[in-house]
Amino acid sequence: HHFPVEPSVDTLSFYVVYMCQHIQPRSVECYLSSIVSQLEPYYPSIREIRQSQLVHRSLKGSARRFGQVVVRKQPLLREDLVWVVNTIIRPLSFDNHLWLAQLLVGFFGLMRLGELVWPDQLDLQDYAKLSQHHSVCLDTDHFSFLLPHDKANIRFEGNQVLIQHSVGEDDPLTPFATYLNMRNCKFPLQPFLWLCSNGRPPSRVWFIRRLCHFFDARIAGHSLRAGGATSFAAAGVPLASIQ
């Protein structure tokens, strides 16, 4: 486009307007900060250019012109869990026992859906990230298992997921113990904790398909973790513990 190599107020402003037509303006602002950081050793005036009125107004105007409202899925409520427990078709099949256990474990364990299921994308599939059956510890008032390669652990040693017995119809302990007993009888030699009736780890689409039987599009995989965190915060659990 025959623009000068040295950055100027005009080139940054043109960049903002051009990029905002293709991606969200809030992302362009992040990109711009990264560009300024990379170019500052070579062009010391780049930060001053970034803070100019023209660039600032270009971002603001593009946000008004191209910005879209962020649509977030709603968190699950404990009342939703109770409703699922009471309305799910009985007698439960093996797969329904698995799904119900994962739903409650994901909620009370503040787990991401990707930590419970097998990814649908081939490039994300990794057996090393699946929870192992031998890591399970089941007691009368709690149970735990190891979440391997948790990205929140900087040493990549995994994290221990510990879930306590809960008073109420949405208690996660009983469904988990029931599923575990059925799984041990059906697949005693399989190494993975979560297994469908066909002996394979449950996929993301498998879980979401069952979730859609009970909820509309406002509830999705992230609703488990968000709902659990909201529930704990409402119960007075310290923020540091929830994180």
ChimeraX commands (.cxc) that place a marker at each C-alpha (Angstrom):
marker #1 position 0.00,0.00,0.00 radius 0.5
marker #1 position 3.09,2.19,-0.18 radius 0.5
marker #1 position 2.89,3.26,3.46 radius 0.5
marker #1 position 6.13,4.50,5.05 radius 0.5
marker #1 position 7.99,1.94,7.16 radius 0.5
marker #1 position 8.26,4.24,10.13 radius 0.5
marker #1 position 5.02,4.20,12.14 radius 0.5
marker #1 position 2.96,7.35,12.36 radius 0.5
marker #1 position -0.38,8.48,13.72 radius 0.5
marker #1 position -1.94,7.92,10.30 radius 0.5
marker #1 position -0.62,4.37,9.81 radius 0.5
marker #1 position -1.79,3.23,13.24 radius 0.5
marker #1 position -5.16,4.84,12.66 radius 0.5
marker #1 position -5.49,3.14,9.25 radius 0.5
marker #1 position -4.50,-0.17,10.84 radius 0.5
marker #1 position -7.19,0.18,13.50 radius 0.5
marker #1 position -9.96,0.97,11.01 radius 0.5
marker #1 position -8.90,-1.81,8.64 radius 0.5
marker #1 position -8.61,-4.54,11.29 radius 0.5
marker #1 position -11.85,-3.61,13.02 radius 0.5
marker #1 position -13.71,-4.55,9.85 radius 0.5
marker #1 position -12.49,-8.13,10.22 radius 0.5
marker #1 position -12.21,-8.80,13.97 radius 0.5
marker #1 position -13.69,-7.36,17.14 radius 0.5
marker #1 position -12.36,-3.88,18.14 radius 0.5
marker #1 position -11.48,-5.12,21.64 radius 0.5
marker #1 position -9.11,-7.63,20.01 radius 0.5
marker #1 position -7.58,-4.91,17.82 radius 0.5
marker #1 position -6.78,-2.89,20.93 radius 0.5
marker #1 position -4.90,-5.90,22.36 radius 0.5
marker #1 position -3.05,-6.40,19.08 radius 0.5
marker #1 position -2.11,-2.74,19.05 radius 0.5
marker #1 position -0.60,-2.97,22.54 radius 0.5
marker #1 position 1.49,-5.94,21.44 radius 0.5
marker #1 position 2.66,-4.12,18.31 radius 0.5
marker #1 position 3.69,-1.10,20.37 radius 0.5
marker #1 position 5.66,-3.33,22.73 radius 0.5
marker #1 position 7.47,-5.03,19.84 radius 0.5
marker #1 position 8.30,-1.84,17.96 radius 0.5
marker #1 position 9.31,0.35,20.90 radius 0.5
marker #1 position 13.02,-0.68,20.88 radius 0.5
marker #1 position 13.27,0.41,17.23 radius 0.5
marker #1 position 10.84,3.35,17.22 radius 0.5
marker #1 position 10.87,5.02,20.66 radius 0.5
marker #1 position 8.05,7.38,19.70 radius 0.5
marker #1 position 5.60,4.55,18.99 radius 0.5
marker #1 position 4.00,4.71,22.43 radius 0.5
marker #1 position 3.36,8.43,22.10 radius 0.5
marker #1 position 1.82,7.79,18.67 radius 0.5
marker #1 position -0.39,5.08,20.14 radius 0.5
marker #1 position -1.72,7.53,22.74 radius 0.5
marker #1 position -2.55,10.20,20.18 radius 0.5
marker #1 position -6.09,11.51,19.90 radius 0.5
marker #1 position -6.53,10.25,16.33 radius 0.5
marker #1 position -5.67,6.65,17.22 radius 0.5
marker #1 position -7.79,6.84,20.37 radius 0.5
marker #1 position -10.80,8.18,18.47 radius 0.5
marker #1 position -10.30,5.62,15.69 radius 0.5
marker #1 position -10.56,2.85,18.26 radius 0.5
marker #1 position -13.55,4.43,19.94 radius 0.5
marker #1 position -15.37,5.05,16.66 radius 0.5
marker #1 position -14.63,1.54,15.38 radius 0.5
marker #1 position -15.94,0.07,18.62 radius 0.5
marker #1 position -19.23,1.91,18.05 radius 0.5
marker #1 position -19.36,0.97,14.37 radius 0.5
marker #1 position -18.22,-2.65,14.45 radius 0.5
marker #1 position -18.47,-3.69,18.10 radius 0.5
marker #1 position -20.78,-6.51,19.12 radius 0.5
marker #1 position -22.21,-7.44,22.48 radius 0.5
marker #1 position -20.33,-10.26,24.19 radius 0.5
marker #1 position -22.69,-13.22,24.49 radius 0.5
marker #1 position -21.91,-15.45,27.45 radius 0.5
marker #1 position -23.57,-18.67,28.41 radius 0.5
marker #1 position -25.57,-18.70,31.62 radius 0.5
marker #1 position -24.17,-20.53,34.66 radius 0.5
marker #1 position -25.95,-23.61,35.93 radius 0.5
marker #1 position -27.79,-23.32,39.24 radius 0.5
marker #1 position -28.09,-25.96,41.93 radius 0.5
marker #1 position -31.81,-25.92,41.24 radius 0.5
marker #1 position -30.99,-26.94,37.66 radius 0.5
marker #1 position -28.99,-29.90,38.92 radius 0.5
marker #1 position -31.83,-31.00,41.18 radius 0.5
marker #1 position -34.24,-30.74,38.26 radius 0.5
marker #1 position -31.98,-32.92,36.10 radius 0.5
marker #1 position -31.59,-35.52,38.87 radius 0.5
marker #1 position -35.37,-35.71,39.30 radius 0.5
marker #1 position -36.36,-35.72,35.62 radius 0.5
marker #1 position -33.71,-37.92,33.99 radius 0.5
marker #1 position -35.26,-41.13,32.63 radius 0.5
marker #1 position -35.04,-44.13,34.92 radius 0.5
marker #1 position -33.76,-46.77,35.16 radius 0.5
marker #1 position -30.53,-45.08,34.15 radius 0.5
marker #1 position -28.41,-46.63,31.45 radius 0.5
marker #1 position -24.64,-46.89,31.85 radius 0.5
marker #1 position -24.11,-43.79,29.69 radius 0.5
marker #1 position -26.69,-41.80,31.64 radius 0.5
marker #1 position -24.97,-42.73,34.90 radius 0.5
marker #1 position -21.71,-41.50,33.36 radius 0.5
marker #1 position -23.22,-38.24,32.10 radius 0.5
marker #1 position -24.95,-37.44,35.39 radius 0.5
marker #1 position -21.75,-38.12,37.35 radius 0.5
marker #1 position -19.75,-35.87,35.02 radius 0.5
marker #1 position -22.35,-33.10,35.23 radius 0.5
marker #1 position -22.20,-33.03,39.03 radius 0.5
marker #1 position -18.42,-33.49,39.19 radius 0.5
marker #1 position -17.90,-30.65,36.70 radius 0.5
marker #1 position -20.16,-28.35,38.74 radius 0.5
marker #1 position -18.83,-29.08,42.23 radius 0.5
marker #1 position -15.24,-29.62,41.06 radius 0.5
marker #1 position -15.16,-26.32,39.11 radius 0.5
marker #1 position -13.91,-28.25,36.11 radius 0.5
marker #1 position -13.80,-27.20,32.49 radius 0.5
marker #1 position -15.70,-29.48,30.15 radius 0.5
marker #1 position -12.47,-30.17,28.28 radius 0.5
marker #1 position -11.08,-31.74,31.45 radius 0.5
marker #1 position -13.91,-34.28,31.55 radius 0.5
marker #1 position -14.32,-35.32,27.93 radius 0.5
marker #1 position -12.36,-36.34,24.84 radius 0.5
marker #1 position -11.92,-33.35,22.46 radius 0.5
marker #1 position -13.64,-33.42,19.09 radius 0.5
marker #1 position -10.70,-31.61,17.44 radius 0.5
marker #1 position -7.96,-34.03,16.41 radius 0.5
marker #1 position -5.13,-31.62,17.27 radius 0.5
marker #1 position -6.37,-31.37,20.88 radius 0.5
marker #1 position -6.67,-35.10,21.52 radius 0.5
marker #1 position -4.09,-36.38,23.99 radius 0.5
marker #1 position -4.44,-39.53,26.10 radius 0.5
marker #1 position -2.00,-38.10,28.65 radius 0.5
marker #1 position -4.67,-35.54,29.63 radius 0.5
marker #1 position -7.30,-38.14,30.53 radius 0.5
marker #1 position -7.89,-38.81,34.23 radius 0.5
marker #1 position -6.73,-42.27,35.29 radius 0.5
marker #1 position -8.90,-44.72,37.20 radius 0.5
marker #1 position -6.10,-45.64,39.61 radius 0.5
marker #1 position -5.95,-42.05,40.89 radius 0.5
marker #1 position -9.47,-42.24,42.36 radius 0.5
marker #1 position -9.87,-42.14,46.13 radius 0.5
marker #1 position -13.43,-42.78,47.35 radius 0.5
marker #1 position -14.43,-42.19,50.98 radius 0.5
marker #1 position -17.71,-41.89,52.88 radius 0.5
marker #1 position -17.82,-38.10,52.78 radius 0.5
marker #1 position -15.66,-37.18,49.78 radius 0.5
marker #1 position -13.88,-38.47,46.70 radius 0.5
marker #1 position -10.92,-37.32,44.68 radius 0.5
marker #1 position -8.97,-38.06,41.51 radius 0.5
marker #1 position -5.99,-36.60,39.70 radius 0.5
marker #1 position -6.44,-34.17,36.85 radius 0.5
marker #1 position -3.23,-34.69,34.83 radius 0.5
marker #1 position -1.47,-31.90,33.00 radius 0.5
marker #1 position -3.73,-29.18,34.35 radius 0.5
marker #1 position -2.77,-25.91,32.64 radius 0.5
marker #1 position -3.27,-24.06,35.93 radius 0.5
marker #1 position -0.32,-26.00,37.38 radius 0.5
marker #1 position 2.93,-24.34,36.28 radius 0.5
marker #1 position 4.92,-27.53,36.91 radius 0.5
marker #1 position 2.54,-29.62,34.79 radius 0.5
marker #1 position 2.20,-32.17,37.58 radius 0.5
marker #1 position -1.57,-32.11,37.52 radius 0.5
marker #1 position -4.02,-31.15,40.24 radius 0.5
marker #1 position -5.99,-33.19,42.74 radius 0.5
marker #1 position -9.74,-32.74,42.32 radius 0.5
marker #1 position -11.43,-33.22,45.70 radius 0.5
marker #1 position -15.22,-33.09,45.99 radius 0.5
marker #1 position -17.11,-33.37,49.26 radius 0.5
marker #1 position -20.46,-34.94,49.96 radius 0.5
marker #1 position -23.24,-32.37,49.63 radius 0.5
marker #1 position -26.50,-32.40,51.53 radius 0.5
marker #1 position -29.35,-32.38,49.04 radius 0.5
marker #1 position -30.63,-34.10,45.93 radius 0.5
marker #1 position -27.70,-32.80,43.89 radius 0.5
marker #1 position -25.11,-34.63,45.99 radius 0.5
marker #1 position -22.26,-35.62,43.61 radius 0.5
marker #1 position -20.91,-38.45,45.79 radius 0.5
marker #1 position -23.66,-41.01,45.25 radius 0.5
marker #1 position -23.87,-40.68,41.42 radius 0.5
marker #1 position -20.08,-40.82,41.16 radius 0.5
marker #1 position -19.85,-43.92,43.38 radius 0.5
marker #1 position -22.63,-45.61,41.42 radius 0.5
marker #1 position -20.96,-44.87,38.09 radius 0.5
marker #1 position -17.58,-45.98,39.42 radius 0.5
marker #1 position -18.98,-49.32,40.58 radius 0.5
marker #1 position -20.63,-49.94,37.20 radius 0.5
marker #1 position -17.48,-48.89,35.38 radius 0.5
marker #1 position -15.32,-51.23,37.46 radius 0.5
marker #1 position -17.62,-54.17,36.73 radius 0.5
marker #1 position -17.85,-53.44,32.99 radius 0.5
marker #1 position -14.27,-52.33,32.29 radius 0.5
marker #1 position -12.01,-53.64,35.09 radius 0.5
marker #1 position -8.84,-53.44,32.96 radius 0.5
marker #1 position -9.37,-50.06,31.31 radius 0.5
marker #1 position -6.98,-47.36,32.60 radius 0.5
marker #1 position -9.21,-44.28,32.10 radius 0.5
marker #1 position -11.72,-43.00,34.67 radius 0.5
marker #1 position -14.43,-41.76,32.30 radius 0.5
marker #1 position -15.69,-44.38,29.84 radius 0.5
marker #1 position -18.86,-44.77,27.78 radius 0.5
marker #1 position -20.65,-48.07,27.38 radius 0.5
marker #1 position -18.60,-48.73,24.22 radius 0.5
marker #1 position -15.36,-48.54,26.22 radius 0.5
marker #1 position -14.28,-45.20,24.77 radius 0.5
marker #1 position -13.83,-41.86,26.57 radius 0.5
marker #1 position -16.90,-39.62,26.21 radius 0.5
marker #1 position -16.52,-36.96,23.54 radius 0.5
marker #1 position -17.43,-33.32,23.85 radius 0.5
marker #1 position -20.28,-33.60,21.35 radius 0.5
marker #1 position -21.58,-36.65,23.26 radius 0.5
marker #1 position -21.81,-34.63,26.48 radius 0.5
marker #1 position -23.30,-31.52,24.85 radius 0.5
marker #1 position -25.93,-33.57,23.02 radius 0.5
marker #1 position -27.21,-34.91,26.33 radius 0.5
marker #1 position -26.99,-31.48,27.93 radius 0.5
marker #1 position -29.26,-30.13,25.19 radius 0.5
marker #1 position -31.94,-32.63,26.18 radius 0.5
marker #1 position -32.44,-30.67,29.40 radius 0.5
marker #1 position -31.42,-27.07,28.59 radius 0.5
marker #1 position -31.63,-24.61,25.72 radius 0.5
marker #1 position -28.75,-22.86,23.97 radius 0.5
marker #1 position -28.16,-20.50,26.91 radius 0.5
marker #1 position -26.51,-23.39,28.79 radius 0.5
marker #1 position -23.28,-24.91,27.44 radius 0.5
marker #1 position -20.13,-26.65,28.59 radius 0.5
marker #1 position -18.72,-23.61,30.39 radius 0.5
marker #1 position -21.92,-23.35,32.44 radius 0.5
marker #1 position -20.70,-26.14,34.74 radius 0.5
marker #1 position -17.60,-24.33,35.98 radius 0.5
marker #1 position -19.29,-20.92,36.00 radius 0.5
marker #1 position -22.26,-22.29,37.91 radius 0.5
marker #1 position -20.10,-24.01,40.50 radius 0.5
marker #1 position -18.02,-20.89,41.08 radius 0.5
marker #1 position -21.16,-18.77,41.42 radius 0.5
marker #1 position -22.67,-21.24,43.87 radius 0.5
marker #1 position -19.56,-21.31,46.04 radius 0.5
marker #1 position -19.29,-17.52,46.03 radius 0.5
marker #1 position -22.94,-17.22,47.10 radius 0.5
marker #1 position -22.24,-19.68,49.91 radius 0.5
marker #1 position -19.45,-17.44,51.25 radius 0.5
marker #1 position -16.45,-19.44,50.06 radius 0.5
marker #1 position -13.38,-17.13,49.84 radius 0.5
marker #1 position -12.47,-16.02,46.31 radius 0.5
marker #1 position -8.91,-17.32,46.72 radius 0.5
marker #1 position -10.24,-20.81,47.41 radius 0.5
marker #1 position -12.57,-20.70,44.40 radius 0.5
marker #1 position -9.74,-19.66,42.11 radius 0.5
marker link #1:1,2 radius 0.2
marker link #1:2,3 radius 0.2
marker link #1:3,4 radius 0.2
marker link #1:4,5 radius 0.2
marker link #1:5,6 radius 0.2
marker link #1:6,7 radius 0.2
marker link #1:7,8 radius 0.2
marker link #1:8,9 radius 0.2
marker link #1:9,10 radius 0.2
marker link #1:10,11 radius 0.2
marker link #1:11,12 radius 0.2
marker link #1:12,13 radius 0.2
marker link #1:13,14 radius 0.2
marker link #1:14,15 radius 0.2
marker link #1:15,16 radius 0.2
marker link #1:16,17 radius 0.2
marker link #1:17,18 radius 0.2
marker link #1:18,19 radius 0.2
marker link #1:19,20 radius 0.2
marker link #1:20,21 radius 0.2
marker link #1:21,22 radius 0.2
marker link #1:22,23 radius 0.2
marker link #1:23,24 radius 0.2
marker link #1:24,25 radius 0.2
marker link #1:25,26 radius 0.2
marker link #1:26,27 radius 0.2
marker link #1:27,28 radius 0.2
marker link #1:28,29 radius 0.2
marker link #1:29,30 radius 0.2
marker link #1:30,31 radius 0.2
marker link #1:31,32 radius 0.2
marker link #1:32,33 radius 0.2
marker link #1:33,34 radius 0.2
marker link #1:34,35 radius 0.2
marker link #1:35,36 radius 0.2
marker link #1:36,37 radius 0.2
marker link #1:37,38 radius 0.2
marker link #1:38,39 radius 0.2
marker link #1:39,40 radius 0.2
marker link #1:40,41 radius 0.2
marker link #1:41,42 radius 0.2
marker link #1:42,43 radius 0.2
marker link #1:43,44 radius 0.2
marker link #1:44,45 radius 0.2
marker link #1:45,46 radius 0.2
marker link #1:46,47 radius 0.2
marker link #1:47,48 radius 0.2
marker link #1:48,49 radius 0.2
marker link #1:49,50 radius 0.2
marker link #1:50,51 radius 0.2
marker link #1:51,52 radius 0.2
marker link #1:52,53 radius 0.2
marker link #1:53,54 radius 0.2
marker link #1:54,55 radius 0.2
marker link #1:55,56 radius 0.2
marker link #1:56,57 radius 0.2
marker link #1:57,58 radius 0.2
marker link #1:58,59 radius 0.2
marker link #1:59,60 radius 0.2
marker link #1:60,61 radius 0.2
marker link #1:61,62 radius 0.2
marker link #1:62,63 radius 0.2
marker link #1:63,64 radius 0.2
marker link #1:64,65 radius 0.2
marker link #1:65,66 radius 0.2
marker link #1:66,67 radius 0.2
marker link #1:67,68 radius 0.2
marker link #1:68,69 radius 0.2
marker link #1:69,70 radius 0.2
marker link #1:70,71 radius 0.2
marker link #1:71,72 radius 0.2
marker link #1:72,73 radius 0.2
marker link #1:73,74 radius 0.2
marker link #1:74,75 radius 0.2
marker link #1:75,76 radius 0.2
marker link #1:76,77 radius 0.2
marker link #1:77,78 radius 0.2
marker link #1:78,79 radius 0.2
marker link #1:79,80 radius 0.2
marker link #1:80,81 radius 0.2
marker link #1:81,82 radius 0.2
marker link #1:82,83 radius 0.2
marker link #1:83,84 radius 0.2
marker link #1:84,85 radius 0.2
marker link #1:85,86 radius 0.2
marker link #1:86,87 radius 0.2
marker link #1:87,88 radius 0.2
marker link #1:88,89 radius 0.2
marker link #1:89,90 radius 0.2
marker link #1:90,91 radius 0.2
marker link #1:91,92 radius 0.2
marker link #1:92,93 radius 0.2
marker link #1:93,94 radius 0.2
marker link #1:94,95 radius 0.2
marker link #1:95,96 radius 0.2
marker link #1:96,97 radius 0.2
marker link #1:97,98 radius 0.2
marker link #1:98,99 radius 0.2
marker link #1:99,100 radius 0.2
marker link #1:100,101 radius 0.2
marker link #1:101,102 radius 0.2
marker link #1:102,103 radius 0.2
marker link #1:103,104 radius 0.2
marker link #1:104,105 radius 0.2
marker link #1:105,106 radius 0.2
marker link #1:106,107 radius 0.2
marker link #1:107,108 radius 0.2
marker link #1:108,109 radius 0.2
marker link #1:109,110 radius 0.2
marker link #1:110,111 radius 0.2
marker link #1:111,112 radius 0.2
marker link #1:112,113 radius 0.2
marker link #1:113,114 radius 0.2
marker link #1:114,115 radius 0.2
marker link #1:115,116 radius 0.2
marker link #1:116,117 radius 0.2
marker link #1:117,118 radius 0.2
marker link #1:118,119 radius 0.2
marker link #1:119,120 radius 0.2
marker link #1:120,121 radius 0.2
marker link #1:121,122 radius 0.2
marker link #1:122,123 radius 0.2
marker link #1:123,124 radius 0.2
marker link #1:124,125 radius 0.2
marker link #1:125,126 radius 0.2
marker link #1:126,127 radius 0.2
marker link #1:127,128 radius 0.2
marker link #1:128,129 radius 0.2
marker link #1:129,130 radius 0.2
marker link #1:130,131 radius 0.2
marker link #1:131,132 radius 0.2
marker link #1:132,133 radius 0.2
marker link #1:133,134 radius 0.2
marker link #1:134,135 radius 0.2
marker link #1:135,136 radius 0.2
marker link #1:136,137 radius 0.2
marker link #1:137,138 radius 0.2
marker link #1:138,139 radius 0.2
marker link #1:139,140 radius 0.2
marker link #1:140,141 radius 0.2
marker link #1:141,142 radius 0.2
marker link #1:142,143 radius 0.2
marker link #1:143,144 radius 0.2
marker link #1:144,145 radius 0.2
marker link #1:145,146 radius 0.2
marker link #1:146,147 radius 0.2
marker link #1:147,148 radius 0.2
marker link #1:148,149 radius 0.2
marker link #1:149,150 radius 0.2
marker link #1:150,151 radius 0.2
marker link #1:151,152 radius 0.2
marker link #1:152,153 radius 0.2
marker link #1:153,154 radius 0.2
marker link #1:154,155 radius 0.2
marker link #1:155,156 radius 0.2
marker link #1:156,157 radius 0.2
marker link #1:157,158 radius 0.2
marker link #1:158,159 radius 0.2
marker link #1:159,160 radius 0.2
marker link #1:160,161 radius 0.2
marker link #1:161,162 radius 0.2
marker link #1:162,163 radius 0.2
marker link #1:163,164 radius 0.2
marker link #1:164,165 radius 0.2
marker link #1:165,166 radius 0.2
marker link #1:166,167 radius 0.2
marker link #1:167,168 radius 0.2
marker link #1:168,169 radius 0.2
marker link #1:169,170 radius 0.2
marker link #1:170,171 radius 0.2
marker link #1:171,172 radius 0.2
marker link #1:172,173 radius 0.2
marker link #1:173,174 radius 0.2
marker link #1:174,175 radius 0.2
marker link #1:175,176 radius 0.2
marker link #1:176,177 radius 0.2
marker link #1:177,178 radius 0.2
marker link #1:178,179 radius 0.2
marker link #1:179,180 radius 0.2
marker link #1:180,181 radius 0.2
marker link #1:181,182 radius 0.2
marker link #1:182,183 radius 0.2
marker link #1:183,184 radius 0.2
marker link #1:184,185 radius 0.2
marker link #1:185,186 radius 0.2
marker link #1:186,187 radius 0.2
marker link #1:187,188 radius 0.2
marker link #1:188,189 radius 0.2
marker link #1:189,190 radius 0.2
marker link #1:190,191 radius 0.2
marker link #1:191,192 radius 0.2
marker link #1:192,193 radius 0.2
marker link #1:193,194 radius 0.2
marker link #1:194,195 radius 0.2
marker link #1:195,196 radius 0.2
marker link #1:196,197 radius 0.2
marker link #1:197,198 radius 0.2
marker link #1:198,199 radius 0.2
marker link #1:199,200 radius 0.2
marker link #1:200,201 radius 0.2
marker link #1:201,202 radius 0.2
marker link #1:202,203 radius 0.2
marker link #1:203,204 radius 0.2
marker link #1:204,205 radius 0.2
marker link #1:205,206 radius 0.2
marker link #1:206,207 radius 0.2
marker link #1:207,208 radius 0.2
marker link #1:208,209 radius 0.2
marker link #1:209,210 radius 0.2
marker link #1:210,211 radius 0.2
marker link #1:211,212 radius 0.2
marker link #1:212,213 radius 0.2
marker link #1:213,214 radius 0.2
marker link #1:214,215 radius 0.2
marker link #1:215,216 radius 0.2
marker link #1:216,217 radius 0.2
marker link #1:217,218 radius 0.2
marker link #1:218,219 radius 0.2
marker link #1:219,220 radius 0.2
marker link #1:220,221 radius 0.2
marker link #1:221,222 radius 0.2
marker link #1:222,223 radius 0.2
marker link #1:223,224 radius 0.2
marker link #1:224,225 radius 0.2
marker link #1:225,226 radius 0.2
marker link #1:226,227 radius 0.2
marker link #1:227,228 radius 0.2
marker link #1:228,229 radius 0.2
marker link #1:229,230 radius 0.2
marker link #1:230,231 radius 0.2
marker link #1:231,232 radius 0.2
marker link #1:232,233 radius 0.2
marker link #1:233,234 radius 0.2
marker link #1:234,235 radius 0.2
marker link #1:235,236 radius 0.2
marker link #1:236,237 radius 0.2
marker link #1:237,238 radius 0.2
marker link #1:238,239 radius 0.2
marker link #1:239,240 radius 0.2
marker link #1:240,241 radius 0.2
marker link #1:241,242 radius 0.2
marker link #1:242,243 radius 0.2
view
